[in-house]
Amino acid sequence: MGESEKENLKETEGKKDQAGLGSPKQRKRTVCIVGHKNPDTDSICSAIAYSYLKNQLGDPYNYVAARAGLISAETQYVLERFQAKQPVLLENIGTRVKDMEIRKVEGVRSNISLKRAWTLMQEQNIFTLPITNSKNKLKGLITINDIAKSYMEEYSSSIVSVAKTPYKNILETLDAEMIVGDPDGFFDKGKVVIAAANPDVMENYIEEHDMVILGNRYEGQLCAIEMQAGCIVVCLGAPVSRTIKRLAAERGCTIIVTPLDTYAVARLINQSMPVEFFMQKEENLLTFRLSDYTESIRDTMSKKRYRDFPILDKGGYYVGMISRRNLLGVRKRGLILVDHNEVSQAVDNVLDAEIMEIIDHHRLGSLETINPVYFRNQPVGCTSTIIYQMFRENCIEIPANIAGLMCSAILSDTLIFRSPTCTPMDVDAARALASIAGIECESFAKKMFAAGSDLSTKTPEEICYQDFKTFELGDMNVGVGQLTSMSAEELKSIKTRILPFLKNMVEKKEVDMVCFMLTNILEEGSDLICFGNDDEDIIDAAFHEKLEDGCVYLNGVVSRKKQLVPSLMSGISQITGG
């Protein structure tokens, strides 16, 4: 790929968000109009012209021209000549995560208490709470199951300090007040004990840094402080004497007063622990990106027994949550096909899209739709001829640049009216469009073909795939490419370069058979290169000609659609008995 093509590719990729492809938030639904893979000039120009027409008709949708592959040098010349931008690159029409209904569950900080997390889940009727940092980066998830396990698992009495529980969490959970100490501090040493015995007994089990839950007994409070407890929790809102407050401050002992009784405090104290201690950490999470295709995540979601899955944007920032249920309601992306109607030629995952229209001039292919669609197929030489008719039927004025694009498509597809596919309608349309665009058909076409046949900087792969289609002919998968030129010497040079690549394509089992037409417009004939299963027998049956080293000249054969493919179908049928 040349540098200019890379820049164009980058530019058009960057326009996807601007175009709103598949965005569920936009006011108008976006419908992509796209031609076949390895698009030719007709495929590109028809997409641009038809999107303009549809947007002029006042439909409720936003129509966007797209392309299913890189454009050829010929097409690039046409776009530049008529100052048209490349359509958006659309290699896969499958629905993405961004097309799903993403639940905007706000992230919370990792230091909130289990009780606070539980309350938020109940208020929002959710089962999973995302944990994010101040920059909205995902740190983890806490689920209802995680909270339930925190109660059901047997933990030591030191668990509250091991979790480095903030005093703010303890105050919130116990509806308490701190009368001595630092509310911004942490309980990070010692265990939790209940002082239900006499002071002489308490001395045997209270240790330094412990949190002691007790009542209003002065002796018990004093004993806990003297035993160097880190915190005492006074229940039932009992008053604390000034002496106890002074001693606690001197010894560095925090005093918390709560209206709850001892049983309630003992039951709730574990709920003050931060969710970070129990959450599933970010490095162990299964996350998806907005750009992920639903087809690729469906199997993963079905194999994991998670209720919810977090979604990240391209920068890795948290967006929201989805569940398996959200897959059922995903909205398919709208699509209009031009210049083809076969699955093998269409953009990837075409059957996952909502095909709304098909405008074509080829044989009926293998594509099937769930719902009835507008299907316009006419036996003319070019799709742009049909679209020209639709402009006239709807009384829509054709701008000069759109007319130039459509005229170029007709001249390209009909080989300047020399192809057997060309009809009087194609000629009339091209002449009328040329008048609007201010060009002369023959002289412009020569410049266009000359630009397209300058392949000196292209690799054999780029040459072969710039106008290449795959057909299902009987039980065979046949790849058919075509290159047109007015120079016999240029075609001869290209033939030498692409022969090894085409042979290798069959050896690698990419197709059962490959046929490539090197068409001389002036001589109105084609050199045909052919490799594959029963290639010699099929070509003999189809054209009554013999392949020599994979090549044969076919006089008068210039059309892939009307001459080559039908003959191949006949030849394959005779050889295979299909």
C-alpha angles and dihedrals in degrees: 000000000000123000093252091053091049091052091048090048091051091047095051093043088055090055095060094090090043090051089049096229106189094343108154092202100062119106093232125046111242118230118193120218109203141166129213130298116280087025123216126208094275092051093052099039093046091053091051095044095045093048088053091049094048092049090052092054094069096242117168091244135079109236118208126188112231138177130215096213147357118312125241127245089253092055092045089055090052093049092049093045092056096034096243124150123235112263117249113279109248112176095159126031094186117128116265133208089260088063091060128088101263115197109228098221107172117236120240132206121266094239097064116113127258088243092054090048091051091049092051091050092051093047093050096036092233134135100208130050120197118224114214138171127236090277092053093251113149114250100170149306133261118200135190087252090055090053092046090052090052087063099038099046117086110242130178120255088255094065094101092058094039087058089053091233116204114234087229088065091050092050091049095046095047095038083235141153127226110222097172125029142030115306089202092058131098135237096227104145135056135016135279116256135174115226100216097141138070118284093255089058093042090060089068098059108024111094136183115293094012122145108233121201111204147143136246098296110127093207093055093049092048093048092052092051092047090050086058097249113181094219139005122204112206111204134212091029091280115178118253119218123238090242092057091047091051094048092047092051091049093049095043093246118150118223121206124182120201132179090222124099124246095263093052092048092050090049096047103038093088089055089067092067115112117259089233089077093059105026125109105255122240094245090060097046128106106228134175132209127231088242095054115114115242089227090062096047098042096081092043092053092048093053095049118071094214118131096211137025125202120233125215130193125231090277092055094252121143115259109168146290136286133187134197088266090063090062090065094059099043112135116234117234117253117246139182118192122212129186095008143050104184126105092221091059097041131096113279116280091015090154090060090061129080102250106208103173142005122203112183148141100203134094118288109272139192100282117123129188131205095220131035112272137191102264119182115181121166131176095242132123098252141024090227088064089061092047090050088056090050091053089054094044090054094041092236116156113237115227116228095249093049089048090052092052094049093046090051090052092052093047090049097047095044095041090237091316093307097108118099087231090066115108132187087257090061092050094047092047094048093049092049093047092047089056091053092046094046097237137121112236103222099041093044092047091054091055091046094051091044090055091048096049095052095103100148092119096043126099119233089254092053091048094050097046100043091089106013130138133183120221132190103225110178107308092335130096105217125188115207124188133175137196123186128200142156092222120083091193092054092050090050091053092048091049091059091049099049101041096087093045094052092048091050091051090064094042089056089053094238087137136003091235135005125203124184125189120209098193123197106206096198096047091040095223140099139225104223120207113196134178132164147071112350088347096157094048093045094050091046091051093044102045105007088239131121124238115229114195088339095308138102134165115233112198114212094009109122105135122082092190102045104026114021104039097044090048091049090051090053093047094048091048091053094048099041097035090235 
